[in-house]
Amino acid sequence: MDERTQSFYPLFADLKGKKVVLVGGGRVAARKAEALLAAGADLTVISPQLSPGLEELASEGRLLHVSRAYRHGDLEGAWLAVAATDDAQVQKEVYQEACQRRIFCNVVDQPDLCSFIVPSQVRRGELVIAISTGGRSPALAKTVRKELEERYPPYYAHYIGLLGKMRDHLMQNVSDPAARREKCLALADPRVLEWLKSEKWDNIRRWMQEICGDGGLEALLPSRQDSEKTPKRGGEQG
């Protein structure tokens, strides 16, 4: 292995309700803020000025804005820190404080000042696929992401949501472990994706009825109006 290549341990972090400090107020910081808020973070943004997007989030009460430059000590109580400024010294100081406090830290576009990196992503509802080249080729990560976006179209979001509801129903209503396992394995039926793609709702209803029975069918099956909604295009390069 090339000595310059760092091997990262992939993980998905639960940020719900956790304090996250974002240093920076520009366009890149706004993109980071949107992703952090989507993950449920309790977000504090430290910057003298904010981009229009961040100003809107602050006015909506979705984040706390500290209207000044970063100071040592601003990461107190944080679970995670992100530095997204155009000041190299500030970026370094944020990373150093994070290390002192044993806080996860990401410094945008500086892998050597990161305890974690944010991979390129494809999102289809609760299906999340992360792509990383260890910082060696962001262009390749972008290419792979585009390929995966084509391989996993937006209707996968419907599929994952449906499977999740059905699995929850089976876990709660099928007491026999062997029967429950068999039914859960039957959920990964490739025909369902084709039915979703071609909007064959009657086929989906019959399939659900075979697995979950009449009792859980009406509670599980979304309305046709909800089913026909197209999810927003997923994928974001970190």
N, C-alpha and C positions, 0 to 999 in steps of 0.2 A: 504493500500500500504506500502511495506517495505520502511522505512525512508531512506535507502541507494539507493533506486531506483529513478532515475531522469527521469522526463517526458520531452522528447524533442519535439519541434514543427517542423514537417517536412516541408521543403521548397526546391525549386530548385533555385539556385542563378545565375543571369546573370553576368558573369565575362568578357564579351566581352569588350576589351579596358580598363579594370580596372587594376590598378597597384596591383600586388600581390607580396609579398616578401616571399621567401622560404629560410629558414636558414638551411643549411645542404647540403652536397655534395655527399652522399653515395648512396647505392642501393635504399633505401626507398625513399630518396629525389628524385631520378630519376623517380621512379614510380609516385610520387606526381606531379612532373613537367610535365610528359606526360599528365596526366589527366587535369591539369590546362591549359596547352597550347591547348589541344583539346577543352576546353571551351572558348578559345579566350582571355585568360588572358594576360596582359602585364607583363611578369614575370621577376623578379630580383632574382637571386640566390646568397646568401652570404655564402661563404665557402673558406677556404684556398686551398683546393683541390677539384677536381671533379671526379666523377666516369666516366668511358669511355662513358657511355650513355649521361651524362650531358655535357661532353666535346664536343661530337658530336653536341648536340643541340646548344651549345654556338658558335661553329665554323660555324654553319649554320645561325647564327644571330637570332635564334628563342627566345633567352633569353639574358638578361644582366647579366654577371658574375662579382661580386665584390669579388676579390681574397684576402680575409682576413677573420679574425674571426668576428663574430657579435659584434656590438657596440650599446649601447643605442642611439637611434635617427635614427637607420636604417629603422624604420617603418614609418618615416615621409611621408605623402602623400599616404600611402597604403590604399587600401580598405579592404584587407584581408591578413592575415599572417599565415604561416605554419612553424612550427619548427620540423625538422626531423634530430636531431643530437644525438650523444651518450653521450652528456654532460648534466647531469641533471640540473646543475646550469644555463647553457645557455638556456635550455628549459624553465625554470622558469622565467628568465629575459625577454625572448621574450613575454611570456604570460603577464607578469606584464606591459611591455610597451604597448602591445596591449590593455590591459584594460584601461590604462591611456589615450590612444588616442581614445578609443571607436571603436576599430577595431576588426572585427571578427577574431578569432584565433583558430587554431587547432594545438595541440601539440601531435605528434604521440604517441600512446599507453599510453597516460595519460589523461583520460577523465576528471579528476579533474582540469586539466589545459586547458580546452577547452571551448570556447563559442559556438562551433559547432562540431559535429562529422561527419565523412564521412562514410556513410553506405556501406554495401556490395551491389553490383549492378548487374543487368542483363540489357544489352543493345542490342536492336534490332533496329538499325537505330535510329529513333527519339522516339521509345518506350523505356522508361527507368523505371525500377522497382527497388525501393530501399528497402533494408531489414535492420532493426536494432533491436537489443535486448537491446538497451540502454547501451551497453558495458558489459552486464552481461554474455553473452555467444557467443563469436565470432564463436565458433565451430558450434553452432546451426544456426547462420546466414549463415555460409558457406553451411551447409546442405540444408537449405531452398533455397539458391541461386541456387544450383545444381538442385534441384527439379524444380525450375522455368525455368531454362535453357532448361530442357527437355520439360516442358509444352509449352514454347514459342520458337520454333525452329528458326533458322536464317532467314527463308523465311518471318517471320513477318516484317522484315525490308522492303522488297518489298511491303508488304501489307500496311504498314503505309505510305510509300512514295506515293503509288498509291492513297490511300484515301485522302491524303493531296492535291494532284494535282486536284483530282476530286472535292473536297469541294471548293477549290479556284475557279475553273471554274464555279461551281454552284453559288457561292456568287456573281460572276461578271456578270453572264449571265442570271440568273433567277430572274426576278424582283418581281414576286408575292411571298410574304412572306410565305404563306401557302404551295404553291407548292415547294418552295425552302426547307422548313423544311421537307416536305415529302421525297424529293429526298435525302437530307442529312441523314435522318434516314435510308434510304434504303442502304446507303453505308456499314453499318455494317452487311453485309450478310455473314454468316458463310460458304456458299458454295465457296466463293472466296478463302478462305484459302485452301480448299481442291484442288481447281483448280491450285493454285500456287504450292502446294506440288506435284501434279502430272503433272505439266507443261501443263495444258490444256489451251493454250493461246487463242484458238478460242472461248472457253466458256467465258473467261475473256473479250475478245473483244466484244462479243454480249451483255454481261451484261453492259459494259461501254456505249455501244451505246444506250441501253435502257434508261440509266439514263442521259447521257450527250448529246445524239443526235449525228448526223453525224458531225456537225460543230466542236465540241471539241475533237472528237475521235482521230484523227491523232496527234494532238498537245499533247494529254495527254498520249497516250500509248507508253511506252518505246520500243526500238527496241528489237527484240528477243535476240540479243546478250547481251544487258544490263540486260534483265530479267533473263537470265540464269546464270548470275554471282552470286556466292554464297558469301554473306556477311561474314566478319570475325566473329569468335565466340565472343559473347559479354560476359560481366560480369567481374567485378573487385571488389575485396574486399578492401574497404577503410581502 
